[in-house]
Amino acid sequence: MQVLRCLIVDDEPGAHYVLEAHIEKVQALQIVGHCYNAMETANFLHREKVDVVFLDINMPELSGLDLLKTLNNNHPKIILCSAYSEFALESYEYDVVDYILKPISFPRFLKAVNKILQQEAPAVNPPEEPLLLKTGSTQTSVDPGDIYYVQSMGNYVKVYLENKCLIVNATTAEMEKLLPVCNFVRIHKSYIIAADKVDEWGPRHVVILDESLPVGQTFKINLNKLKER
């Protein structure tokens, strides 16, 4: 069983005692550190491997949200712990796992932790059924695992395989419903990609089959979640 390394960040010692007691009840969690302000936390994260941070928001000098703004895309999973509910909406802009209101009960704590444990569990994908795609006046059977990406062309799409491209009578939205969500993601209003076929990940593009495909601003969160799988 994988054990997740946890860091508690809060300027109040009492909050550390509560979270430490909760963490010790879960075999899959291990405390590796305690920090009491944002700067101390940033230094700790540079030195140590941390999987999960239980992060307070209202701290002196630099708040928990200010700290999140300084972290790169490879930061640990974040569970925010706060006595104030008004920061909840803003916090999800930083792709936090959960937002827990103090005082933190063990059932609520466990609910947040289970979100991470479920993400870390190895995925078991069911066998993929072939797709029957309408190409002109005929239907073509295509294995989803052979698809690299789909490009919208208005009322039809181009489905790119390794050595050929199919012109399919379907919209991008219809293709999105057909493709397995475990591997396919929409990165732009005109593109759906297979994550396991990406040769290069960039903040504004991905490269598949030597083609640079744009990542739309509103679809970046989809891409970030897929990269974490």
C-alpha positions as CSV (number, residue, x, y, z in Angstrom):
1,M,0.0,0.0,0.0
2,Q,1.3,3.4,-0.9
3,V,1.7,5.8,2.0
4,L,1.1,9.5,1.3
5,R,3.5,11.9,3.0
6,C,1.6,14.7,4.7
7,L,2.5,18.3,5.7
8,I,0.4,20.3,8.1
9,V,0.5,24.1,7.6
10,D,-1.3,26.3,10.1
11,D,-0.3,29.2,12.4
12,E,-2.4,27.8,15.3
13,P,-0.9,24.9,17.2
14,G,-4.4,23.6,18.1
15,A,-5.1,23.0,14.4
16,H,-1.9,20.8,14.2
17,Y,-3.1,18.7,17.1
18,V,-6.5,18.0,15.5
19,L,-5.1,17.2,12.0
20,E,-2.3,15.0,13.5
21,A,-4.9,13.0,15.4
22,H,-7.0,12.5,12.3
23,I,-3.9,11.6,10.1
24,E,-2.7,9.0,12.6
25,K,-6.1,7.1,12.3
26,V,-5.5,6.5,8.5
27,Q,-2.8,3.9,7.6
28,A,-2.3,5.4,4.2
29,L,-1.1,8.7,5.6
30,Q,2.1,9.7,7.3
31,I,3.1,13.1,8.8
32,V,6.5,14.3,7.6
33,G,6.4,17.9,8.9
34,H,4.7,20.8,10.6
35,C,4.9,24.4,9.3
36,Y,3.5,27.5,10.8
37,N,3.7,30.1,8.0
38,A,3.9,30.2,4.2
39,M,7.6,30.9,3.9
40,E,8.5,28.0,6.2
41,T,6.3,25.9,4.0
42,A,7.8,26.9,0.7
43,N,11.3,26.1,2.1
44,F,10.1,22.7,3.4
45,L,8.6,21.8,0.0
46,H,11.9,22.6,-1.7
47,R,13.7,20.2,0.7
48,E,11.3,17.3,1.2
49,K,9.0,15.1,-0.8
50,V,5.4,15.8,0.2
51,D,2.3,14.2,-1.3
52,V,-0.4,16.1,0.6
53,V,-0.5,19.5,2.2
54,F,-3.2,20.4,4.7
55,L,-3.1,24.2,4.3
56,D,-4.6,26.9,6.4
57,I,-5.6,30.1,4.5
58,N,-5.6,32.9,7.1
59,M,-1.9,33.2,8.1
60,P,0.3,36.2,8.8
61,E,2.3,37.9,6.1
62,L,1.5,35.4,3.3
63,S,-1.9,33.6,3.2
64,G,-2.4,30.1,2.1
65,L,-3.9,31.3,-1.2
66,D,-0.8,33.5,-1.8
67,L,1.4,30.5,-1.2
68,L,-0.6,28.5,-3.8
69,K,0.1,31.3,-6.4
70,T,3.8,30.7,-6.0
71,L,3.8,26.9,-6.5
72,N,4.5,25.2,-9.8
73,N,2.2,22.7,-11.6
74,N,3.9,19.8,-9.8
75,H,2.9,20.9,-6.3
76,P,1.5,18.3,-3.8
77,K,-2.2,17.7,-3.5
78,I,-3.7,20.5,-1.5
79,I,-6.6,20.3,1.1
80,L,-7.4,23.7,2.4
81,C,-8.5,24.0,6.0
82,S,-10.2,27.3,7.0
83,A,-12.6,28.8,9.5
84,Y,-13.9,31.1,6.7
85,S,-16.2,29.9,3.8
86,E,-15.8,33.0,1.6
87,F,-12.5,31.8,0.0
88,A,-13.9,28.5,-1.2
89,L,-14.8,29.5,-4.7
90,E,-11.5,31.3,-5.3
91,S,-9.5,28.3,-3.9
92,Y,-10.7,26.0,-6.7
93,E,-9.0,28.1,-9.3
94,Y,-5.8,26.5,-7.9
95,D,-7.0,23.0,-8.4
96,V,-7.2,22.1,-4.7
97,V,-8.6,18.7,-3.8
98,D,-11.0,20.0,-1.1
99,Y,-11.9,22.8,1.1
100,I,-12.7,21.9,4.8
101,L,-14.3,24.3,7.2
102,K,-13.0,24.3,10.8
103,P,-13.6,22.8,13.3
104,I,-12.6,19.7,11.3
105,S,-14.5,16.5,12.2
106,F,-12.9,13.1,11.3
107,P,-15.7,12.1,8.9
108,R,-15.3,15.3,6.9
109,F,-11.5,14.9,7.0
110,L,-11.8,11.3,5.8
111,K,-14.1,12.4,2.9
112,A,-11.4,14.8,1.7
113,V,-8.6,12.3,2.0
114,N,-10.6,9.6,0.2
115,K,-10.7,11.8,-2.9
116,I,-6.9,11.6,-3.0
117,L,-6.7,7.9,-2.2
118,Q,-9.1,7.2,-5.0
119,Q,-7.0,9.2,-7.5
120,E,-3.9,7.3,-6.4
121,A,-5.4,3.9,-6.7
122,P,-4.4,2.1,-9.9
123,A,-7.1,2.4,-12.5
124,V,-8.7,-0.7,-14.0
125,N,-10.1,0.1,-17.4
126,P,-12.8,-2.1,-18.9
127,P,-12.1,-3.4,-22.4
128,E,-12.9,-0.8,-25.0
129,E,-15.6,-1.6,-27.5
130,P,-14.8,-0.7,-31.2
131,L,-16.5,2.4,-32.4
132,L,-18.7,2.3,-35.5
133,L,-18.1,5.6,-37.2
134,K,-20.1,6.8,-40.2
135,T,-17.6,7.6,-43.0
136,G,-19.6,8.7,-46.1
137,S,-22.2,6.1,-46.9
138,T,-20.5,3.3,-45.0
139,Q,-19.6,2.5,-41.4
140,T,-16.1,1.9,-40.2
141,S,-15.1,0.0,-37.1
142,V,-12.3,1.8,-35.2
143,D,-10.6,0.7,-32.0
144,P,-10.5,3.8,-29.6
145,G,-6.9,2.8,-28.7
146,D,-5.9,3.5,-32.3
147,I,-7.2,7.1,-32.3
148,Y,-4.6,9.9,-31.8
149,Y,-6.8,12.9,-32.0
150,V,-10.0,14.3,-33.4
151,Q,-10.3,17.6,-35.3
152,S,-13.6,19.5,-35.7
153,M,-14.5,20.5,-39.3
154,G,-18.0,21.9,-38.6
155,N,-20.6,19.2,-39.2
156,Y,-18.0,16.5,-39.5
157,V,-14.7,15.6,-37.9
158,K,-11.3,14.2,-38.9
159,V,-10.2,11.2,-36.9
160,Y,-6.5,10.8,-37.0
161,L,-5.0,7.3,-36.7
162,E,-1.3,6.5,-37.0
163,N,-1.2,6.2,-40.8
164,K,-4.5,7.6,-42.0
165,C,-7.2,10.1,-41.4
166,L,-10.9,9.3,-41.5
167,I,-13.6,11.8,-42.4
168,V,-16.5,11.0,-40.0
169,N,-20.1,12.3,-40.2
170,A,-20.3,13.5,-36.6
171,T,-19.8,16.7,-34.6
172,T,-17.0,17.1,-32.0
173,A,-19.6,17.0,-29.2
174,E,-20.9,13.6,-30.5
175,M,-17.4,12.2,-30.7
176,E,-16.6,13.4,-27.2
177,K,-19.6,11.3,-25.9
178,L,-18.4,8.3,-27.8
179,L,-14.7,8.3,-26.7
180,P,-13.6,6.7,-23.3
181,V,-13.2,9.5,-20.7
182,C,-10.3,7.6,-19.1
183,N,-7.9,8.6,-21.9
184,F,-9.6,11.3,-24.1
185,V,-9.9,14.9,-23.3
186,R,-11.1,18.0,-25.1
187,I,-8.3,20.6,-25.1
188,H,-9.8,23.1,-27.5
189,K,-13.2,23.7,-29.1
190,S,-11.8,22.0,-32.2
191,Y,-9.7,19.2,-30.8
192,I,-10.0,16.1,-28.7
193,I,-6.8,14.2,-27.9
194,A,-5.7,10.8,-26.6
195,A,-3.5,11.4,-23.6
196,D,-1.3,8.4,-24.1
197,K,-0.5,9.5,-27.7
198,V,1.0,12.9,-26.6
199,D,4.6,13.4,-27.5
200,E,5.1,16.8,-25.9
201,W,3.1,18.7,-23.3
202,G,3.2,22.5,-23.3
203,P,1.2,25.2,-21.4
204,R,-0.5,26.2,-24.6
205,H,-0.1,23.3,-26.9
206,V,0.5,19.5,-27.2
207,V,2.3,17.7,-29.9
208,I,0.8,14.5,-31.5
209,L,2.0,12.9,-34.7
210,D,4.4,15.8,-35.2
211,E,1.5,18.3,-35.2
212,S,1.3,21.1,-32.6
213,L,-2.3,21.3,-31.4
214,P,-3.5,24.4,-29.5
215,V,-4.9,24.3,-25.9
216,G,-7.8,26.6,-25.4
217,Q,-7.9,28.8,-22.3
218,T,-11.1,27.4,-21.0
219,F,-9.9,23.8,-21.5
220,K,-6.6,24.1,-19.5
221,I,-8.1,22.6,-16.4
222,N,-9.1,19.5,-18.4
223,L,-5.5,19.1,-19.6
224,N,-4.0,19.6,-16.1
225,K,-6.2,16.9,-14.6
226,L,-5.4,14.5,-17.3
227,K,-1.6,15.1,-17.0
228,E,-1.9,14.2,-13.3
229,R,-3.4,10.7,-14.0
